[in-house]
Amino acid sequence: MARFTLPRDIYHGKGALEALKNFKGKKAMICVGGGSMKRFGFLDKAESYLKEAGMEVEIFDGIEPDPSVETVMKGADAMLKFEPDWIVAIGGGSPIDAAKAMWIKYEYPDCTFEDMCKVFGIPELRKKAHFCAVSSTSGTATEVTAFSIITDYSKGIKYPIADFEITPDVAIVDPELAETMPKKLVAHTGMDAMTHAVEAYVSTANSDYTDPLAIHAIEMIMKDLVASYNGDMAARDRMHNAQCLAGMAFSNALLGIVHSMAHKIRPALLLQITARTSSTVRQTRCTCRR
């Protein structure tokens, strides 16, 4: 027996962010990364829509790229104090992934990070809060997936959290957010989306339900990625849909060795760069003291 799981609702198209004003609840915590969502006005819009829905809103910001275990624990503590019944993660893959892990810790305060990493071993969520993911980049598709990637920098390891429980309740795929991406990010996220689609299609866990999504995503990305990179906003909008389709496919068909290798190699490289930078700084200081 196989399983196919997606968010209950996916709001898509320009202006889809307005769906937040129809949410039912008392408190919402918005989880966000750096300053881009605030700089382009989307954070203020999200906060305004949630307040229009009658909710008290608190913001947890500053979630870093490749979010750390420490950030997850800090965010979960903030949730435990605020007690939201909606968690709204807005941004790229990093803030959404971090918020998913915070959600687990919020619902089960005694759950350790090691517990979270037990594949498909997370207990039932939604006892305290529902989860909405708003994607601003066109690559990870974490707004529709059962996965979260958290980095333990002390060990130099990226840990995948995998369980259908962390599939968001609501995904908002509004291309207006993606139109703000710089060209370099358009290229990187576009190739990530292509990798997701290809890996899902060749996966041994593929099915009649995942293949159409993967194939159509591949076709769309082949047609629109270069144009999106060159500033065609209609193509950029279609890429936002394509990456979401790829996410629907791989969340259910799973991924392969490409992502497995990346999760092992990248943190190790970051540790090496950090160590070399620290060594250079120490050497410079010694030279200056001389």
Solvent accessible surface area in square Angstrom, and as a share of the most:
residue,aa,sasa,rsa
1,M,248,1.11
2,A,94,0.73
3,R,147,0.54
4,F,77,0.32
5,T,24,0.14
6,L,55,0.28
7,P,10,0.06
8,R,217,0.79
9,D,55,0.29
10,I,49,0.25
11,Y,91,0.34
12,H,126,0.56
13,G,29,0.28
14,K,118,0.50
15,G,30,0.29
16,A,13,0.10
17,L,6,0.03
18,E,80,0.36
19,A,11,0.09
20,L,0,0.00
21,K,62,0.26
22,N,107,0.55
23,F,15,0.06
24,K,173,0.73
25,G,29,0.28
26,K,161,0.68
27,K,57,0.24
28,A,0,0.00
29,M,1,0.00
30,I,0,0.00
31,C,0,0.00
32,V,2,0.01
33,G,8,0.08
34,G,61,0.59
35,G,42,0.40
36,S,44,0.29
37,M,9,0.04
38,K,131,0.56
39,R,169,0.62
40,F,93,0.39
41,G,23,0.22
42,F,16,0.07
43,L,10,0.05
44,D,82,0.42
45,K,88,0.37
46,A,0,0.00
47,E,39,0.18
48,S,60,0.39
49,Y,35,0.13
50,L,0,0.00
51,K,109,0.46
52,E,111,0.50
53,A,27,0.21
54,G,60,0.58
55,M,9,0.04
56,E,98,0.44
57,V,23,0.13
58,E,67,0.30
59,I,61,0.31
60,F,21,0.09
61,D,90,0.46
62,G,54,0.52
63,I,5,0.03
64,E,53,0.24
65,P,105,0.66
66,D,21,0.11
67,P,3,0.02
68,S,9,0.06
69,V,24,0.14
70,E,118,0.53
71,T,21,0.12
72,V,0,0.00
73,M,50,0.22
74,K,138,0.59
75,G,0,0.00
76,A,0,0.00
77,D,73,0.38
78,A,22,0.17
79,M,0,0.00
80,L,60,0.30
81,K,172,0.73
82,F,18,0.08
83,E,112,0.50
84,P,1,0.01
85,D,42,0.22
86,W,26,0.09
87,I,0,0.00
88,V,0,0.00
89,A,0,0.00
90,I,0,0.00
91,G,4,0.03
92,G,17,0.17
93,G,10,0.10
94,S,25,0.16
95,P,9,0.05
96,I,1,0.00
97,D,16,0.08
98,A,0,0.00
99,A,0,0.00
100,K,0,0.00
101,A,0,0.00
102,M,0,0.00
103,W,0,0.00
104,I,0,0.00
105,K,34,0.14
106,Y,7,0.03
107,E,12,0.05
108,Y,57,0.22
109,P,60,0.38
110,D,135,0.70
111,C,15,0.09
112,T,63,0.37
113,F,15,0.06
114,E,112,0.50
115,D,49,0.26
116,M,0,0.00
117,C,29,0.17
118,K,120,0.51
119,V,101,0.58
120,F,89,0.37
121,G,43,0.42
122,I,15,0.07
123,P,61,0.39
124,E,109,0.49
125,L,3,0.01
126,R,74,0.27
127,K,138,0.59
128,K,82,0.35
129,A,2,0.01
130,H,78,0.35
131,F,0,0.00
132,C,0,0.00
133,A,0,0.00
134,V,0,0.00
135,S,4,0.03
136,S,8,0.05
137,T,19,0.11
138,S,2,0.01
139,G,0,0.00
140,T,47,0.27
141,A,1,0.01
142,T,6,0.04
143,E,1,0.00
144,V,0,0.00
145,T,2,0.01
146,A,0,0.00
147,F,35,0.15
148,S,0,0.00
149,I,36,0.18
150,I,0,0.00
151,T,1,0.01
152,D,22,0.11
153,Y,71,0.27
154,S,102,0.66
155,K,119,0.50
156,G,7,0.07
157,I,55,0.28
158,K,21,0.09
159,Y,50,0.19
160,P,61,0.38
161,I,0,0.00
162,A,7,0.06
163,D,10,0.05
164,F,31,0.13
165,E,43,0.19
166,I,0,0.00
167,T,4,0.02
168,P,2,0.01
169,D,21,0.11
170,V,10,0.06
171,A,0,0.00
172,I,0,0.00
173,V,1,0.01
174,D,1,0.01
175,P,10,0.06
176,E,58,0.26
177,L,0,0.00
178,A,0,0.00
179,E,45,0.20
180,T,39,0.22
181,M,15,0.07
182,P,87,0.54
183,K,103,0.44
184,K,146,0.62
185,L,65,0.32
186,V,4,0.02
187,A,32,0.25
188,H,110,0.49
189,T,15,0.09
190,G,1,0.01
191,M,112,0.50
192,D,42,0.22
193,A,0,0.00
194,M,35,0.16
195,T,35,0.20
196,H,8,0.04
197,A,0,0.00
198,V,63,0.36
199,E,11,0.05
200,A,0,0.00
201,Y,97,0.37
202,V,105,0.61
203,S,16,0.10
204,T,147,0.86
205,A,45,0.35
206,N,57,0.29
207,S,38,0.25
208,D,126,0.65
209,Y,150,0.57
210,T,2,0.01
211,D,29,0.15
212,P,79,0.50
213,L,34,0.17
214,A,0,0.00
215,I,70,0.36
216,H,91,0.41
217,A,0,0.00
218,I,31,0.16
219,E,97,0.44
220,M,30,0.13
221,I,1,0.01
222,M,139,0.62
223,K,152,0.64
224,D,3,0.02
225,L,22,0.11
226,V,104,0.60
227,A,32,0.25
228,S,0,0.00
229,Y,83,0.32
230,N,102,0.52
231,G,40,0.38
232,D,62,0.32
233,M,77,0.35
234,A,54,0.42
235,A,0,0.00
236,R,7,0.02
237,D,26,0.14
238,R,91,0.33
239,M,4,0.02
240,H,1,0.00
241,N,61,0.31
242,A,0,0.00
243,Q,0,0.00
244,C,5,0.03
245,L,36,0.18
246,A,0,0.00
247,G,0,0.00
248,M,23,0.10
249,A,0,0.00
250,F,10,0.04
251,S,0,0.00
252,N,16,0.08
253,A,0,0.00
254,L,69,0.34
255,L,53,0.26
256,G,35,0.34
257,I,121,0.61
258,V,73,0.42
259,H,27,0.12
260,S,56,0.36
261,M,95,0.42
262,A,48,0.37
263,H,32,0.14
264,K,124,0.52
265,I,93,0.47
266,R,122,0.44
267,P,1,0.01
268,A,40,0.31
269,L,88,0.44
270,L,60,0.30
271,L,71,0.35
272,Q,86,0.38
273,I,101,0.51
274,T,84,0.49
275,A,61,0.47
276,R,164,0.60
277,T,76,0.44
278,S,43,0.28
279,S,35,0.22
280,T,80,0.46
281,V,60,0.35
282,R,140,0.51
283,Q,115,0.51
284,T,72,0.42
285,R,141,0.51
286,C,59,0.35
287,T,84,0.49
288,C,102,0.61
289,R,194,0.71
290,R,223,0.81
